[in-house]
Amino acid sequence: MTLAVCLIIRFACGEYFVNDGSTVMVNVLLWSTQFVTGGLIFLYKDMLVEKLHHKKILQISALLILVAAGIINGVYLHFDEMDKILLLLIFGMLIIYAISNHSFLLENRAVMFVGRYCLEIYLSHMVIFRLIEKLSLHQMINNQAGAFVFTYILTVVGTLAFSVAVNYVLERIGKVFNERINA
């Protein structure tokens, strides 16, 4: 039911929340469909892993069909609503594939390191992005594509550094409190 409500809000109010004709989605309501879909996948992850663990070809085929449909829609059909549904389905399929299959791409040292701080990254990434925006660091490069890549890299590196530092400080504070409480 929640996903249905989110889809209704997305389609009914999507244009209202678009900022001055740009395609930047500036309201969390527009991303609520992805949020709820991720929550549903997490809620049923054990069942999904059990049913889809040995069906890698089926998952990749479904994902390729969805991506092809998105490309066809983007190049020839131009249905905005279909793009929104396809994006949601592709997002869902990528998450399901990631949790139900083992691969070197998703299970390596770098991914495991980032995974340790994923909650902190999730909670702080918009703060770091807004800080970069307020400091006008995104305007250092005149090329729009270059500025996007530069801002993305700064946000990822800044968020990861912030998350590791905060986690380290909080662990140290926790140890001090534990020592004082247990003493």
Order of alpha helices (4+ residues) and beta strands (2+ residues): alpha-alpha-alpha-alpha-alpha-alpha-alpha-alpha
